[in-house]
């Protein structure tokens, strides 16, 4: 008889983690963060509650992991779809495009951000983590460190390139300048005062780049 192959525990763990991630994101979208529970996530994922507690200390931690996984998959999908051929790999260079037109590049990225913030699959977990991060300093710091800082660093890189090209004043601090772009967008999204649109993103870029450009 051929030897019986032992079950692959790592593959089973990966399936369980993905099921838990998907369950957490689905529940937060359907019933909101407050009504989402570890018990509910476990039932939705088809795992025991102790399985979740073995990997995460709280529902906030589960949601953080799930959201990071979702963001990573979304970035991979976007990269695969945008690959027009850069070098021999056929993969696009990471970061904000640098076509030589700063305003056009920033509008492209801010429009994509608008689409993400308006996407129901991303909006609910993003709002939940943002709100929970305000009252849970540790979670908030993790959210900033793992998710926001890497994205903001891309703006810093692009703005520094614009400085070197003479499109942005040399005395401008890129870290502060990027807040002129991201701040208004997040303010409108958080308060839900007015619709978040591509046209609004374009206006933000026009106002910000006009103020960053070298003075005559």
Rosetta constraint file for C-alpha pairs under 8 A:
AtomPair CA 8 CA 12 HARMONIC 6.40 0.50
AtomPair CA 9 CA 13 HARMONIC 6.07 0.50
AtomPair CA 10 CA 14 HARMONIC 6.15 0.50
AtomPair CA 11 CA 15 HARMONIC 6.26 0.50
AtomPair CA 12 CA 16 HARMONIC 6.22 0.50
AtomPair CA 13 CA 17 HARMONIC 6.10 0.50
AtomPair CA 14 CA 18 HARMONIC 6.17 0.50
AtomPair CA 15 CA 19 HARMONIC 6.12 0.50
AtomPair CA 16 CA 20 HARMONIC 6.14 0.50
AtomPair CA 16 CA 45 HARMONIC 7.50 0.50
AtomPair CA 16 CA 47 HARMONIC 7.28 0.50
AtomPair CA 17 CA 21 HARMONIC 6.08 0.50
AtomPair CA 18 CA 22 HARMONIC 6.07 0.50
AtomPair CA 19 CA 23 HARMONIC 6.03 0.50
AtomPair CA 19 CA 45 HARMONIC 5.03 0.50
AtomPair CA 19 CA 46 HARMONIC 7.82 0.50
AtomPair CA 20 CA 24 HARMONIC 6.08 0.50
AtomPair CA 20 CA 41 HARMONIC 6.49 0.50
AtomPair CA 20 CA 42 HARMONIC 6.92 0.50
AtomPair CA 20 CA 44 HARMONIC 7.82 0.50
AtomPair CA 20 CA 45 HARMONIC 5.15 0.50
AtomPair CA 20 CA 47 HARMONIC 7.99 0.50
AtomPair CA 20 CA 52 HARMONIC 7.75 0.50
AtomPair CA 20 CA 62 HARMONIC 7.95 0.50
AtomPair CA 20 CA 66 HARMONIC 7.92 0.50
AtomPair CA 21 CA 25 HARMONIC 6.30 0.50
AtomPair CA 21 CA 62 HARMONIC 7.05 0.50
AtomPair CA 21 CA 63 HARMONIC 7.14 0.50
AtomPair CA 21 CA 65 HARMONIC 7.33 0.50
AtomPair CA 21 CA 66 HARMONIC 4.47 0.50
AtomPair CA 21 CA 67 HARMONIC 7.83 0.50
AtomPair CA 21 CA 69 HARMONIC 7.94 0.50
AtomPair CA 22 CA 26 HARMONIC 6.04 0.50
AtomPair CA 22 CA 45 HARMONIC 7.64 0.50
AtomPair CA 22 CA 66 HARMONIC 7.14 0.50
AtomPair CA 23 CA 27 HARMONIC 6.06 0.50
AtomPair CA 23 CA 41 HARMONIC 5.48 0.50
AtomPair CA 23 CA 42 HARMONIC 7.84 0.50
AtomPair CA 23 CA 44 HARMONIC 5.58 0.50
AtomPair CA 23 CA 45 HARMONIC 5.49 0.50
AtomPair CA 24 CA 28 HARMONIC 6.20 0.50
AtomPair CA 24 CA 36 HARMONIC 7.65 0.50
AtomPair CA 24 CA 41 HARMONIC 5.53 0.50
AtomPair CA 24 CA 62 HARMONIC 7.12 0.50
AtomPair CA 24 CA 63 HARMONIC 6.09 0.50
AtomPair CA 24 CA 66 HARMONIC 7.12 0.50
AtomPair CA 25 CA 29 HARMONIC 6.21 0.50
AtomPair CA 25 CA 63 HARMONIC 6.86 0.50
AtomPair CA 25 CA 66 HARMONIC 6.85 0.50
AtomPair CA 25 CA 67 HARMONIC 7.45 0.50
AtomPair CA 25 CA 121 HARMONIC 7.64 0.50
AtomPair CA 25 CA 125 HARMONIC 6.53 0.50
AtomPair CA 26 CA 30 HARMONIC 6.11 0.50
AtomPair CA 26 CA 121 HARMONIC 7.95 0.50
AtomPair CA 27 CA 31 HARMONIC 5.72 0.50
AtomPair CA 27 CA 32 HARMONIC 6.87 0.50
AtomPair CA 27 CA 33 HARMONIC 7.89 0.50
AtomPair CA 27 CA 36 HARMONIC 6.04 0.50
AtomPair CA 27 CA 40 HARMONIC 7.89 0.50
AtomPair CA 27 CA 41 HARMONIC 7.26 0.50
AtomPair CA 28 CA 32 HARMONIC 4.41 0.50
AtomPair CA 28 CA 33 HARMONIC 5.02 0.50
AtomPair CA 28 CA 35 HARMONIC 7.87 0.50
AtomPair CA 28 CA 36 HARMONIC 6.01 0.50
AtomPair CA 28 CA 124 HARMONIC 6.31 0.50
AtomPair CA 28 CA 125 HARMONIC 6.34 0.50
AtomPair CA 28 CA 128 HARMONIC 7.82 0.50
AtomPair CA 29 CA 120 HARMONIC 7.29 0.50
AtomPair CA 29 CA 121 HARMONIC 6.75 0.50
AtomPair CA 29 CA 124 HARMONIC 5.19 0.50
AtomPair CA 29 CA 125 HARMONIC 6.96 0.50
AtomPair CA 31 CA 35 HARMONIC 5.96 0.50
AtomPair CA 31 CA 36 HARMONIC 6.67 0.50
AtomPair CA 32 CA 36 HARMONIC 6.34 0.50
AtomPair CA 32 CA 124 HARMONIC 7.24 0.50
AtomPair CA 32 CA 128 HARMONIC 7.81 0.50
AtomPair CA 33 CA 125 HARMONIC 7.86 0.50
AtomPair CA 33 CA 128 HARMONIC 5.83 0.50
AtomPair CA 36 CA 40 HARMONIC 6.46 0.50
AtomPair CA 36 CA 41 HARMONIC 7.31 0.50
AtomPair CA 36 CA 59 HARMONIC 7.95 0.50
AtomPair CA 37 CA 41 HARMONIC 6.21 0.50
AtomPair CA 37 CA 59 HARMONIC 6.69 0.50
AtomPair CA 38 CA 42 HARMONIC 6.07 0.50
AtomPair CA 38 CA 49 HARMONIC 6.74 0.50
AtomPair CA 38 CA 52 HARMONIC 7.54 0.50
AtomPair CA 38 CA 58 HARMONIC 7.59 0.50
AtomPair CA 38 CA 59 HARMONIC 5.90 0.50
AtomPair CA 39 CA 43 HARMONIC 6.16 0.50
AtomPair CA 39 CA 49 HARMONIC 6.10 0.50
AtomPair CA 40 CA 44 HARMONIC 6.08 0.50
AtomPair CA 41 CA 45 HARMONIC 6.01 0.50
AtomPair CA 42 CA 46 HARMONIC 5.89 0.50
AtomPair CA 42 CA 47 HARMONIC 5.11 0.50
AtomPair CA 42 CA 48 HARMONIC 5.78 0.50
AtomPair CA 42 CA 49 HARMONIC 5.39 0.50
AtomPair CA 42 CA 52 HARMONIC 7.12 0.50
AtomPair CA 43 CA 47 HARMONIC 6.45 0.50
AtomPair CA 43 CA 48 HARMONIC 7.51 0.50
AtomPair CA 47 CA 51 HARMONIC 6.61 0.50
AtomPair CA 47 CA 52 HARMONIC 7.89 0.50
AtomPair CA 48 CA 52 HARMONIC 7.15 0.50
AtomPair CA 49 CA 53 HARMONIC 6.57 0.50
AtomPair CA 50 CA 54 HARMONIC 5.96 0.50
AtomPair CA 51 CA 55 HARMONIC 6.87 0.50
AtomPair CA 52 CA 56 HARMONIC 5.92 0.50
AtomPair CA 53 CA 57 HARMONIC 5.63 0.50
AtomPair CA 53 CA 58 HARMONIC 7.30 0.50
AtomPair CA 56 CA 61 HARMONIC 5.88 0.50
AtomPair CA 56 CA 62 HARMONIC 5.97 0.50
AtomPair CA 57 CA 61 HARMONIC 6.50 0.50
AtomPair CA 57 CA 62 HARMONIC 7.99 0.50
AtomPair CA 58 CA 62 HARMONIC 6.47 0.50
AtomPair CA 59 CA 63 HARMONIC 6.12 0.50
AtomPair CA 60 CA 64 HARMONIC 6.10 0.50
AtomPair CA 60 CA 129 HARMONIC 7.41 0.50
AtomPair CA 60 CA 132 HARMONIC 7.66 0.50
AtomPair CA 60 CA 139 HARMONIC 7.62 0.50
AtomPair CA 61 CA 65 HARMONIC 6.25 0.50
AtomPair CA 61 CA 139 HARMONIC 7.65 0.50
AtomPair CA 62 CA 66 HARMONIC 6.08 0.50
AtomPair CA 63 CA 67 HARMONIC 5.90 0.50
AtomPair CA 63 CA 125 HARMONIC 7.24 0.50
AtomPair CA 63 CA 129 HARMONIC 7.66 0.50
AtomPair CA 64 CA 68 HARMONIC 6.17 0.50
AtomPair CA 64 CA 129 HARMONIC 7.10 0.50
AtomPair CA 64 CA 143 HARMONIC 7.34 0.50
AtomPair CA 65 CA 69 HARMONIC 6.16 0.50
AtomPair CA 66 CA 70 HARMONIC 6.13 0.50
AtomPair CA 67 CA 71 HARMONIC 6.00 0.50
AtomPair CA 67 CA 125 HARMONIC 6.86 0.50
AtomPair CA 67 CA 126 HARMONIC 7.85 0.50
AtomPair CA 68 CA 72 HARMONIC 6.06 0.50
AtomPair CA 68 CA 146 HARMONIC 7.94 0.50
AtomPair CA 68 CA 147 HARMONIC 7.07 0.50
AtomPair CA 69 CA 73 HARMONIC 6.24 0.50
AtomPair CA 70 CA 74 HARMONIC 6.12 0.50
AtomPair CA 71 CA 75 HARMONIC 6.13 0.50
AtomPair CA 72 CA 76 HARMONIC 6.21 0.50
AtomPair CA 73 CA 77 HARMONIC 6.14 0.50
AtomPair CA 74 CA 78 HARMONIC 6.10 0.50
AtomPair CA 75 CA 79 HARMONIC 6.05 0.50
AtomPair CA 76 CA 80 HARMONIC 6.14 0.50
AtomPair CA 77 CA 81 HARMONIC 6.14 0.50
AtomPair CA 78 CA 82 HARMONIC 6.03 0.50
AtomPair CA 79 CA 83 HARMONIC 6.00 0.50
AtomPair CA 79 CA 91 HARMONIC 7.13 0.50
AtomPair CA 79 CA 92 HARMONIC 6.51 0.50
AtomPair CA 80 CA 91 HARMONIC 7.21 0.50
AtomPair CA 82 CA 92 HARMONIC 6.83 0.50
AtomPair CA 83 CA 90 HARMONIC 6.00 0.50
AtomPair CA 83 CA 91 HARMONIC 4.97 0.50
AtomPair CA 83 CA 92 HARMONIC 5.01 0.50
AtomPair CA 84 CA 90 HARMONIC 6.45 0.50
AtomPair CA 84 CA 91 HARMONIC 7.12 0.50
AtomPair CA 84 CA 92 HARMONIC 6.73 0.50
AtomPair CA 85 CA 89 HARMONIC 7.05 0.50
AtomPair CA 85 CA 90 HARMONIC 3.84 0.50
AtomPair CA 85 CA 91 HARMONIC 5.76 0.50
AtomPair CA 85 CA 92 HARMONIC 6.45 0.50
AtomPair CA 86 CA 90 HARMONIC 5.23 0.50
AtomPair CA 86 CA 91 HARMONIC 5.70 0.50
AtomPair CA 86 CA 92 HARMONIC 5.49 0.50
AtomPair CA 86 CA 93 HARMONIC 6.82 0.50
AtomPair CA 87 CA 91 HARMONIC 7.70 0.50
AtomPair CA 95 CA 154 HARMONIC 5.40 0.50
AtomPair CA 96 CA 105 HARMONIC 6.90 0.50
AtomPair CA 96 CA 106 HARMONIC 7.57 0.50
AtomPair CA 96 CA 109 HARMONIC 6.90 0.50
AtomPair CA 96 CA 154 HARMONIC 6.15 0.50
AtomPair CA 96 CA 155 HARMONIC 6.94 0.50
AtomPair CA 96 CA 158 HARMONIC 6.40 0.50
AtomPair CA 97 CA 105 HARMONIC 5.75 0.50
AtomPair CA 97 CA 158 HARMONIC 7.89 0.50
AtomPair CA 98 CA 102 HARMONIC 7.22 0.50
AtomPair CA 98 CA 105 HARMONIC 6.49 0.50
AtomPair CA 98 CA 158 HARMONIC 7.05 0.50
AtomPair CA 99 CA 105 HARMONIC 6.88 0.50
AtomPair CA 101 CA 105 HARMONIC 6.25 0.50
AtomPair CA 102 CA 106 HARMONIC 6.16 0.50
AtomPair CA 102 CA 162 HARMONIC 6.83 0.50
AtomPair CA 102 CA 167 HARMONIC 7.62 0.50
AtomPair CA 102 CA 209 HARMONIC 7.94 0.50
AtomPair CA 103 CA 107 HARMONIC 6.07 0.50
AtomPair CA 103 CA 205 HARMONIC 6.24 0.50
AtomPair CA 103 CA 206 HARMONIC 6.88 0.50
AtomPair CA 103 CA 209 HARMONIC 6.60 0.50
AtomPair CA 104 CA 108 HARMONIC 6.23 0.50
AtomPair CA 105 CA 109 HARMONIC 6.55 0.50
AtomPair CA 106 CA 110 HARMONIC 6.05 0.50
AtomPair CA 106 CA 205 HARMONIC 6.65 0.50
AtomPair CA 107 CA 111 HARMONIC 5.89 0.50
AtomPair CA 107 CA 201 HARMONIC 6.56 0.50
AtomPair CA 107 CA 202 HARMONIC 5.51 0.50
AtomPair CA 107 CA 205 HARMONIC 6.30 0.50
AtomPair CA 108 CA 112 HARMONIC 6.42 0.50
AtomPair CA 109 CA 113 HARMONIC 6.26 0.50
AtomPair CA 110 CA 114 HARMONIC 6.18 0.50
AtomPair CA 110 CA 198 HARMONIC 7.83 0.50
AtomPair CA 110 CA 201 HARMONIC 5.82 0.50
AtomPair CA 110 CA 202 HARMONIC 7.76 0.50
AtomPair CA 111 CA 115 HARMONIC 6.36 0.50
AtomPair CA 111 CA 197 HARMONIC 7.72 0.50
AtomPair CA 111 CA 198 HARMONIC 5.24 0.50
AtomPair CA 111 CA 201 HARMONIC 6.09 0.50
AtomPair CA 111 CA 202 HARMONIC 7.70 0.50
AtomPair CA 112 CA 116 HARMONIC 6.32 0.50
AtomPair CA 113 CA 117 HARMONIC 6.16 0.50
AtomPair CA 114 CA 118 HARMONIC 6.13 0.50
AtomPair CA 114 CA 185 HARMONIC 7.92 0.50
AtomPair CA 114 CA 196 HARMONIC 6.46 0.50
AtomPair CA 114 CA 197 HARMONIC 6.49 0.50
AtomPair CA 114 CA 198 HARMONIC 6.76 0.50
AtomPair CA 114 CA 201 HARMONIC 7.46 0.50
AtomPair CA 115 CA 119 HARMONIC 6.10 0.50
AtomPair CA 116 CA 122 HARMONIC 6.48 0.50
AtomPair CA 116 CA 123 HARMONIC 7.41 0.50
AtomPair CA 117 CA 122 HARMONIC 6.57 0.50
AtomPair CA 117 CA 123 HARMONIC 5.40 0.50
AtomPair CA 117 CA 189 HARMONIC 7.50 0.50
AtomPair CA 118 CA 122 HARMONIC 7.70 0.50
AtomPair CA 118 CA 123 HARMONIC 6.24 0.50
AtomPair CA 118 CA 196 HARMONIC 7.56 0.50
AtomPair CA 119 CA 123 HARMONIC 5.78 0.50
AtomPair CA 120 CA 124 HARMONIC 6.39 0.50
AtomPair CA 121 CA 125 HARMONIC 7.62 0.50
AtomPair CA 122 CA 126 HARMONIC 6.04 0.50
AtomPair CA 123 CA 127 HARMONIC 6.06 0.50
AtomPair CA 124 CA 128 HARMONIC 6.13 0.50
AtomPair CA 125 CA 129 HARMONIC 6.05 0.50
AtomPair CA 126 CA 130 HARMONIC 6.02 0.50
AtomPair CA 127 CA 131 HARMONIC 6.04 0.50
AtomPair CA 127 CA 190 HARMONIC 7.80 0.50
AtomPair CA 128 CA 132 HARMONIC 6.01 0.50
AtomPair CA 129 CA 133 HARMONIC 5.75 0.50
AtomPair CA 129 CA 140 HARMONIC 7.71 0.50
AtomPair CA 129 CA 143 HARMONIC 7.52 0.50
AtomPair CA 130 CA 134 HARMONIC 6.65 0.50
AtomPair CA 130 CA 140 HARMONIC 7.33 0.50
AtomPair CA 131 CA 135 HARMONIC 7.23 0.50
AtomPair CA 132 CA 136 HARMONIC 5.88 0.50
AtomPair CA 132 CA 139 HARMONIC 7.44 0.50
AtomPair CA 132 CA 140 HARMONIC 7.28 0.50
AtomPair CA 133 CA 137 HARMONIC 5.95 0.50
AtomPair CA 133 CA 138 HARMONIC 7.49 0.50
AtomPair CA 133 CA 139 HARMONIC 5.26 0.50
AtomPair CA 133 CA 140 HARMONIC 3.66 0.50
AtomPair CA 133 CA 141 HARMONIC 7.45 0.50
AtomPair CA 133 CA 143 HARMONIC 7.31 0.50
AtomPair CA 134 CA 140 HARMONIC 6.25 0.50
AtomPair CA 136 CA 140 HARMONIC 6.08 0.50
AtomPair CA 137 CA 141 HARMONIC 6.07 0.50
AtomPair CA 138 CA 142 HARMONIC 6.26 0.50
AtomPair CA 139 CA 143 HARMONIC 6.07 0.50
AtomPair CA 140 CA 144 HARMONIC 6.26 0.50
AtomPair CA 141 CA 145 HARMONIC 6.01 0.50
AtomPair CA 142 CA 146 HARMONIC 5.81 0.50
AtomPair CA 142 CA 147 HARMONIC 7.94 0.50
AtomPair CA 143 CA 147 HARMONIC 5.59 0.50
AtomPair CA 143 CA 148 HARMONIC 6.76 0.50
AtomPair CA 144 CA 148 HARMONIC 4.69 0.50
AtomPair CA 144 CA 149 HARMONIC 5.78 0.50
AtomPair CA 145 CA 149 HARMONIC 5.41 0.50
AtomPair CA 145 CA 150 HARMONIC 7.53 0.50
AtomPair CA 146 CA 150 HARMONIC 6.99 0.50
AtomPair CA 147 CA 151 HARMONIC 6.83 0.50
AtomPair CA 148 CA 152 HARMONIC 6.10 0.50
AtomPair CA 149 CA 153 HARMONIC 6.04 0.50
AtomPair CA 150 CA 154 HARMONIC 6.90 0.50
AtomPair CA 151 CA 155 HARMONIC 7.26 0.50
AtomPair CA 152 CA 156 HARMONIC 6.57 0.50
AtomPair CA 152 CA 178 HARMONIC 7.50 0.50
AtomPair CA 153 CA 157 HARMONIC 6.26 0.50
AtomPair CA 154 CA 158 HARMONIC 6.32 0.50
AtomPair CA 155 CA 159 HARMONIC 6.04 0.50
AtomPair CA 155 CA 174 HARMONIC 7.70 0.50
AtomPair CA 155 CA 178 HARMONIC 6.25 0.50
AtomPair CA 156 CA 160 HARMONIC 6.09 0.50
AtomPair CA 156 CA 174 HARMONIC 5.26 0.50
AtomPair CA 156 CA 175 HARMONIC 5.97 0.50
AtomPair CA 156 CA 178 HARMONIC 7.00 0.50
AtomPair CA 157 CA 161 HARMONIC 6.31 0.50
AtomPair CA 158 CA 162 HARMONIC 6.30 0.50
AtomPair CA 159 CA 163 HARMONIC 6.25 0.50
AtomPair CA 159 CA 168 HARMONIC 7.34 0.50
AtomPair CA 159 CA 174 HARMONIC 5.87 0.50
AtomPair CA 160 CA 164 HARMONIC 6.31 0.50
AtomPair CA 160 CA 174 HARMONIC 6.64 0.50
AtomPair CA 161 CA 165 HARMONIC 6.26 0.50
AtomPair CA 162 CA 166 HARMONIC 6.21 0.50
AtomPair CA 162 CA 167 HARMONIC 5.10 0.50
AtomPair CA 162 CA 168 HARMONIC 5.61 0.50
AtomPair CA 163 CA 167 HARMONIC 5.64 0.50
AtomPair CA 163 CA 168 HARMONIC 4.53 0.50
AtomPair CA 163 CA 169 HARMONIC 6.17 0.50
AtomPair CA 163 CA 170 HARMONIC 5.93 0.50
AtomPair CA 164 CA 168 HARMONIC 7.94 0.50
AtomPair CA 166 CA 170 HARMONIC 7.87 0.50
AtomPair CA 166 CA 214 HARMONIC 7.53 0.50
AtomPair CA 167 CA 213 HARMONIC 5.79 0.50
AtomPair CA 167 CA 214 HARMONIC 6.73 0.50
AtomPair CA 168 CA 172 HARMONIC 7.23 0.50
AtomPair CA 168 CA 209 HARMONIC 7.92 0.50
AtomPair CA 168 CA 212 HARMONIC 5.35 0.50
AtomPair CA 168 CA 213 HARMONIC 4.70 0.50
AtomPair CA 168 CA 214 HARMONIC 5.84 0.50
AtomPair CA 169 CA 212 HARMONIC 6.09 0.50
AtomPair CA 169 CA 213 HARMONIC 5.78 0.50
AtomPair CA 169 CA 214 HARMONIC 4.81 0.50
AtomPair CA 169 CA 215 HARMONIC 7.82 0.50
AtomPair CA 172 CA 176 HARMONIC 7.97 0.50
AtomPair CA 172 CA 177 HARMONIC 7.01 0.50
AtomPair CA 172 CA 212 HARMONIC 7.09 0.50
AtomPair CA 173 CA 177 HARMONIC 6.07 0.50
AtomPair CA 174 CA 178 HARMONIC 6.06 0.50
AtomPair CA 175 CA 179 HARMONIC 7.00 0.50
AtomPair CA 176 CA 180 HARMONIC 7.15 0.50
AtomPair CA 177 CA 181 HARMONIC 7.26 0.50
AtomPair CA 177 CA 208 HARMONIC 7.86 0.50
AtomPair CA 177 CA 212 HARMONIC 7.76 0.50
AtomPair CA 178 CA 182 HARMONIC 6.28 0.50
AtomPair CA 179 CA 183 HARMONIC 5.05 0.50
AtomPair CA 180 CA 184 HARMONIC 6.88 0.50
AtomPair CA 180 CA 204 HARMONIC 7.81 0.50
AtomPair CA 180 CA 208 HARMONIC 6.14 0.50
AtomPair CA 181 CA 185 HARMONIC 7.01 0.50
AtomPair CA 181 CA 204 HARMONIC 6.20 0.50
AtomPair CA 181 CA 205 HARMONIC 6.46 0.50
AtomPair CA 181 CA 208 HARMONIC 6.71 0.50
AtomPair CA 182 CA 186 HARMONIC 6.20 0.50
AtomPair CA 183 CA 187 HARMONIC 6.04 0.50
AtomPair CA 184 CA 188 HARMONIC 6.24 0.50
AtomPair CA 184 CA 204 HARMONIC 7.48 0.50
AtomPair CA 185 CA 189 HARMONIC 6.25 0.50
AtomPair CA 185 CA 196 HARMONIC 7.55 0.50
AtomPair CA 185 CA 201 HARMONIC 7.19 0.50
AtomPair CA 186 CA 190 HARMONIC 5.85 0.50
AtomPair CA 187 CA 191 HARMONIC 6.17 0.50
AtomPair CA 188 CA 192 HARMONIC 5.58 0.50
AtomPair CA 188 CA 193 HARMONIC 5.96 0.50
AtomPair CA 188 CA 194 HARMONIC 6.46 0.50
AtomPair CA 188 CA 195 HARMONIC 7.71 0.50
AtomPair CA 188 CA 196 HARMONIC 6.87 0.50
AtomPair CA 189 CA 193 HARMONIC 7.68 0.50
AtomPair CA 189 CA 196 HARMONIC 6.54 0.50
AtomPair CA 196 CA 200 HARMONIC 6.72 0.50
AtomPair CA 196 CA 201 HARMONIC 7.92 0.50
AtomPair CA 197 CA 201 HARMONIC 6.46 0.50
AtomPair CA 198 CA 202 HARMONIC 6.21 0.50
AtomPair CA 199 CA 203 HARMONIC 6.32 0.50
AtomPair CA 200 CA 204 HARMONIC 6.30 0.50
AtomPair CA 201 CA 205 HARMONIC 6.44 0.50
AtomPair CA 202 CA 206 HARMONIC 6.27 0.50
AtomPair CA 203 CA 207 HARMONIC 6.14 0.50
AtomPair CA 204 CA 208 HARMONIC 6.05 0.50
AtomPair CA 205 CA 209 HARMONIC 5.79 0.50
AtomPair CA 206 CA 210 HARMONIC 5.95 0.50
AtomPair CA 207 CA 211 HARMONIC 6.48 0.50
AtomPair CA 208 CA 212 HARMONIC 6.27 0.50
AtomPair CA 209 CA 213 HARMONIC 5.99 0.50
